[in-house]
Amino acid sequence: MSGTRKLHRLFPLALLLGGCATSTSTTREAASPVEAARQGKMRVVDLGHPLSEEMPVFPGGVRLKSTTLGTVEKDGYYINEFHIGEHTGTHVDAPAHFIPGAATVEQLSPESLSGFAAVVDITSQVAGNPDYEVSVEDLLAWEKQHGSLGPQHVVLIRSGWASRWGDETRYRNTDTAGVMHFPGVSVAASQLLRERKVKGLGIDTLSTDPGPSATFEQHRDFLGGGGYHIENLGDMSALPPQGAFVVVAVMAVKGGSGAPARVMAFLEQ
């Protein structure tokens, strides 16, 4: 039985949110998510980075600034205030980020922010080319092995760049001319994902466009189709190519072009 089908039986909520059909009998037989967790049949992988004042940001981005307003010792409770940019840390780009009049972050539906993860691994290509762009051929190779991409999927690009997160200089990888070098997604691949009607597209770098891009054509293409991006994802090495169910818990900021997010993947043990 495939990983996705097993997760269907284990995690019926995924069926509802992922938009995948199942029989009534299968739904009745499946354990609830809570019961599955109690039985040790499910684990959760955090796919993001904790927000911190030291984390890498895109040039011109707004860093986290946190101020302590109260402590248990002095005030009886601990509380902070924080200031942060919409596109800082692990975050979501809403269509409005590049498309006038398009959906803002709070208008993204819960159904669109959850689905089955299709993990496309390009670590070997990136090892020889930091500017590597996910190609149509990469996506077709994934489909040949795992089946067609579709509206049930959130596509996650694993480049291995997350290993550089602790060092902003290495994460940005800027040359002497001020040009950044990190992997991204080609416009042609973006167009194919739009045609497949996938829900969202995530990557473990500063941007879904490759580092040298100054025009953000991939952003304009994918967001223009109504999808959303997840940028600065963390380590995805624990995820299989297919079968995990991902939840993108983005802050619902009214009118926002994006917002920080906690991204979690649910896996069968």
N, C-alpha and C positions, 0 to 999 in steps of 0.2 A: 504494500500500500504506500502511495507517495506521501511525502512529508506534509503536503498541503491537505490531502484527504484525511490523514490522521489528525491533523490539527483541527479540521472541520468537526470531527467527532468529539475531540477533546474540548474544544473552545467554541461553542455555538454562537457566542457573541460575535465572533469573527465573521460568521456567516451573515449575520444581520448587517454589520457595519461594512463588511467587504462586498456586499451585494452579490454573493454567490448562492446559488440555489441548492437546496438539499431536501430530502424527503422528510415527511412528518415523523416517520419512525426513527430515522437517524437522529433527528433533533431530540426526540423523547429519550433515546438511549444515551445521548451524550451527557457527560458530567458538566455541571455548572463550572464557570471559571474559578469560583471560590472553592468548590469541592475538589477540582483538579489540583489547585495549589495545595490544599490540605493533604492530598494523596501523594504529593511530591512528583506529580506528572508534568508540571509546568515550571519553567524558570523565566525570569525576566532579565533582559540585558539592557543596560543603560547605554544609549548610543550618542550621548552628548558629552559636553565638557562642563564642569562647574563654572559658574560665573566668578571671575576674580578681577582685581584691578590690574593684574600683571598679564592677562591673556592677550594674545595677538589680536589686532584689529586691522581692517582694511584701511589703507591710507585715507585720512580725513574722517575716519569713524570716531564715534564718541565712546570713550572708555568708561568702564564702570567706576563710579565714585560712591563709596559707602561711608556714612557717618553714623556713629553710635549716638543714639538719643537717650538711651537709658540702660542701666545695668541692674542685675539682680541685687548686687551688694549695696548699691546706692538708692535705687528706686523700687526695688522689689520685683522688677521684671526686666528682661533684656529685649531691646528693640533698636532697629537701625532704620535709616532712610537711605535710599539709593537712587542714583541718577545713571541712566544708561541709554545708549543709542538703540534704535529699533533693530539695527542690523549688526549687533555686537554679540559675540559668542555664538553658540549653537542657536540658529534662528531660522525663521521662515520669511521668505519673500512672498508677499501677496501680489496678485496681478497688477494692482494699482502702483506698485513700485516703479513700473516702467510704462504702464498703459493708462492714459488719462480716462477717468470715468469707470475704470474696471473695479472689481471687487477689492475691498480693503480687508484687512486681516480678520476682523471679527465677522465678516460675511462668508468666510470659508466654512462650509458645513462640516459637522462632526463626521459625516459619512466620507467626505473627501479627505479628512485628516486621519483616516485609518484604513488599512488595507494590507494585502499580502506583499511582503518585501520580495522584490526581484533584485538580487545582489549581483551586480556586474563587476567582476574583479579584473582590474587593469594594472595590478601591481607589477607584473613582469614587463609590461610595455613602459611604464613610468620609470622603471629602474634604468632604462637606457635613454629616456627622453623626458625631462621634467615638464616640458610643454605639451606632453601628449594630449590629444583630444579624442575622447570616446567617439568611435566611428560607427557608421551603419553596420559594418561588418562585425564589430564587437557585439552589437545587439542581435544581429541575425544568428551569430554563433551561440549566444545564450538561448535564443528561441529553439535552435536546432537540438539543443540538449535538454531543455526544460519545458518547452511548449510556448505557445504564443503569449506575448505580453498583451495586456488588456485593461479594461476599466477597473478591475479588481486590484491592480498593482500600484504600489509606490516603488519606483525604481531608485535603488541606492547604488551609487558608484563608489567602489572601494579602490582607492589608489594607493593606500598606505601612507598618505601624507599626514595622517593624524599623529604619527609617531614624532613629528616635528613640533607638535603643539606647544611644548614647554619652552621653545626657543623662537621668539618672534622673528629674529633675523633669518633663521633657517626656514621658518614657515612662510614668510613672504618671499624669500629667495630672490632678492633684488640685485640686479647687476649694477655696474658702475654708471650706466646711463639712466638708472632709476626705473628700469623695467622689471617687473616681477615675473618669476618663472615658476609656475605650478600647473598641474594638469586640470583639464576641464572637459567640457562636452562640445562637440562640433555642432554647427547649425544643422547639418544634414541629419545627424543622430537625433537632435531635438525635434526636427520635423517628423521623423519616423515615430517618435514617442507620442507626439500630438496625434498622429494618424491612428496610433493604437489606443488613444484616449486614456492613457495612464493618469492616475490621480495627481501624482507629484513626482518630483525628481530631487534627490539628495546627493550630496558629495562631501567628502572629508577634507575640503580645502576652503580657502577664503571666498571662492566664487565658483559658480557653475561654468562661467566663461573661463577659458584658460588665462593664466597670469598675464601674458603679453597683450591681451585684448584691451583696447581703449574705446571700443564702440558698443560692447555688450550685446552683440547681435543675437547670441543664444538666449539671453534674458528676454529680449524683445520678442523672440519667436515663441518660446515656451509659455511665458507669462501672457503673451498675446492670445494664446489658445485657451486661457482660463485655468491653466495649471498653476502650481506653486512650487517654490524651491525650498530646500532645506540645506543650509550651508554650515560649514564648520562641524560636521558630524565627527564623532569620535571613532574609536577602534571598532571595526566591523568583523574582525577575524573570527568571532564566535558564531557568526551567522552563516547558515547554509545558503547556497545560491537561490533556493526557493523554499517556501513552507513556513517561514516565520511570519508572525502577524505584528505589524508595527502600528503604534499609536503616536501621533504627533501632537503633543499637548502644548500648543502655542498659546501665549497670552492673548486674550481677545480684546485688544485695545481699539476702541471705537475710532474709525477713521485712519487707522495705522497702515502704513505701507509694508509693515512687517513687525515682528516682535520676537524676543527670545523664546525658546521652546525647550521642553523636556521631551526627549524622543526615546521611546521604549519599545523593545521587541520582545514578543512572547514566543517561547520555544517549547516544544515538547521535550521532556527529559528522555 
